[in-house]
């Protein structure tokens, strides 16, 4: 029997606004961040990467990012408080109990998403290309069972940064 596979899409919130002394959790998207989140949503749609379920950090900037690319969608989603500034171990724990859907999306933060991105590819040494800038998307193919993910279990399909989508 063929090994079953599932997909994971990691989305880092778009660029936030640092203009005033707002608490980190409550920082909104910047004007550039709003535009980039819409571009990312368009790219996801054009590439047939609509998730079956979305897990979203409850911070203001992650919620605004999610709403910018999912303005009229009816995709089930859940706010997961542990996603706020989660590290790689917390993200792996969240994936263990995530809904068992074909394509799951996480909208979250660094450094956790950057660490998970490197873990899934089994990259031990950090390289400049491993950066996960705001508004970036990593699309992975993973084994069906996420309860015991190991380093290198992910096969990266796409890695898109907002600057890759110029002219959109």
C-alpha positions as CSV (number, residue, x, y, z in Angstrom):
1,X,0.0,0.0,0.0
2,X,1.3,3.5,-0.8
3,X,2.3,5.7,2.0
4,X,-0.3,8.5,2.6
5,X,0.8,12.1,2.7
6,X,-0.6,15.3,4.0
7,X,0.2,19.0,3.4
8,X,1.3,21.8,5.8
9,X,1.3,25.4,4.9
10,X,3.2,27.8,7.2
11,X,2.4,31.5,7.0
12,X,4.2,34.1,9.0
13,X,2.1,37.2,9.7
14,X,2.6,40.1,7.3
15,X,4.7,43.1,8.3
16,X,3.4,44.8,11.4
17,X,3.3,48.5,12.4
18,X,5.8,49.6,14.9
19,X,4.9,53.3,15.0
20,X,3.6,53.6,18.5
21,X,4.3,51.9,21.8
22,X,1.6,49.3,21.3
23,X,2.1,46.0,23.2
24,X,3.5,43.3,20.9
25,X,0.4,41.1,21.0
26,X,-1.7,44.1,19.9
27,X,0.5,45.4,17.0
28,X,-1.6,45.8,13.8
29,X,-0.4,45.2,10.2
30,X,1.3,48.1,8.5
31,X,0.0,49.4,5.2
32,X,2.7,47.4,3.4
33,X,1.7,44.3,5.5
34,X,-1.9,44.6,4.5
35,X,-1.0,44.7,0.8
36,X,1.4,41.8,1.1
37,X,-1.1,39.7,3.0
38,X,-3.6,40.2,0.1
39,X,-0.9,39.2,-2.4
40,X,-0.1,36.1,-0.5
41,X,-3.8,35.2,-0.4
42,X,-4.1,35.7,-4.2
43,X,-1.0,33.5,-4.7
44,X,-2.4,30.7,-2.5
45,X,-5.7,30.8,-4.4
46,X,-4.0,30.9,-7.8
47,X,-1.9,27.9,-6.9
48,X,-4.7,25.8,-5.6
49,X,-3.4,25.9,-2.0
50,X,-6.7,26.4,-0.2
51,X,-6.3,24.7,3.2
52,X,-9.0,22.5,4.7
53,X,-8.4,24.0,8.2
54,X,-6.4,26.9,9.6
55,X,-4.8,27.3,13.0
56,X,-4.2,31.0,13.8
57,X,-2.3,32.8,16.6
58,X,-4.7,35.2,18.3
59,X,-2.4,38.2,18.0
60,X,-3.8,41.2,16.1
61,X,-1.3,41.0,13.2
62,X,-1.8,37.3,12.6
63,X,-5.6,37.7,12.7
64,X,-5.4,40.6,10.3
65,X,-3.1,38.6,8.0
66,X,-5.5,35.7,8.0
67,X,-8.5,37.9,7.3
68,X,-6.7,39.7,4.4
69,X,-6.1,36.5,2.5
70,X,-9.3,34.8,3.6
71,X,-11.8,37.6,3.2
72,X,-14.6,35.6,1.8
73,X,-13.6,32.0,2.5
74,X,-15.5,29.7,4.7
75,X,-12.6,27.6,5.7
76,X,-12.8,26.3,9.3
77,X,-10.3,27.9,11.6
78,X,-9.3,27.9,15.2
79,X,-7.5,30.4,17.4
80,X,-4.7,28.6,19.2
81,X,-3.2,30.7,22.0
82,X,-0.1,28.5,22.2
83,X,0.9,29.7,18.6
84,X,1.7,33.2,19.9
85,X,5.5,33.3,19.8
86,X,5.6,29.5,19.9
87,X,9.0,27.7,19.6
88,X,9.6,24.7,17.4
89,X,8.7,22.2,20.2
90,X,5.4,23.9,20.9
91,X,4.6,23.9,17.2
92,X,5.4,20.2,17.0
93,X,3.1,19.6,19.9
94,X,0.3,21.6,18.2
95,X,0.7,19.5,15.1
96,X,0.3,16.3,17.1
97,X,-3.2,17.3,18.0
98,X,-4.1,19.3,14.9
99,X,-7.2,18.3,12.9
100,X,-6.5,15.3,10.6
101,X,-7.2,17.1,7.4
102,X,-5.4,16.8,4.0
103,X,-4.1,20.4,4.0
104,X,-3.5,22.3,7.2
105,X,-2.3,25.9,7.5
106,X,-0.7,27.6,10.5
107,X,-0.6,31.4,10.7
108,X,2.0,32.4,13.2
109,X,5.3,34.0,14.2
110,X,9.0,33.8,14.3
111,X,11.3,32.4,15.6
112,X,9.1,29.3,15.8
113,X,8.1,29.1,12.1
114,X,11.6,29.7,11.0
115,X,12.8,26.9,13.3
116,X,10.1,24.5,12.2
117,X,10.9,25.3,8.6
118,X,14.5,24.3,9.2
119,X,13.5,21.2,11.3
120,X,11.2,19.8,8.6
121,X,14.1,20.1,6.1
122,X,16.7,18.8,8.7
123,X,18.9,21.8,8.2
124,X,21.3,21.8,11.1
125,X,23.3,24.9,10.2
126,X,21.6,28.2,9.8
127,X,22.0,29.9,6.4
128,X,20.8,33.2,5.1
129,X,18.4,31.4,2.8
130,X,16.7,29.9,6.0
131,X,15.2,33.3,7.0
132,X,11.4,33.3,7.1
133,X,10.5,37.0,6.6
134,X,7.1,38.5,7.4
135,X,4.4,37.5,5.0
136,X,6.3,34.4,3.8
137,X,4.7,31.0,3.0
138,X,6.3,27.5,3.2
139,X,4.3,24.6,1.7
140,X,5.3,21.1,2.7
141,X,4.4,17.5,2.0
142,X,4.6,15.5,5.2
143,X,3.8,11.9,6.3
144,X,0.1,11.3,7.3
145,X,1.0,10.8,11.0
146,X,2.2,14.0,12.6
147,X,2.4,12.6,16.1
148,X,6.1,11.8,15.8
149,X,7.6,14.2,13.3
150,X,11.3,13.8,12.9
151,X,13.9,16.2,11.4
152,X,13.7,16.0,7.6
153,X,10.2,14.6,7.4
154,X,9.1,17.5,5.3
155,X,9.5,17.9,1.6
156,X,9.4,21.6,0.8
157,X,7.2,22.3,-2.3
158,X,7.1,26.1,-2.3
159,X,8.7,28.9,-0.3
160,X,7.3,32.3,-1.2
161,X,8.2,35.7,0.2
162,X,6.2,38.9,-0.6
163,X,9.1,40.3,-2.6
164,X,8.8,37.2,-4.9
165,X,5.3,38.4,-5.9
166,X,6.2,41.8,-7.3
167,X,3.8,43.2,-9.8
168,X,0.7,41.5,-8.3
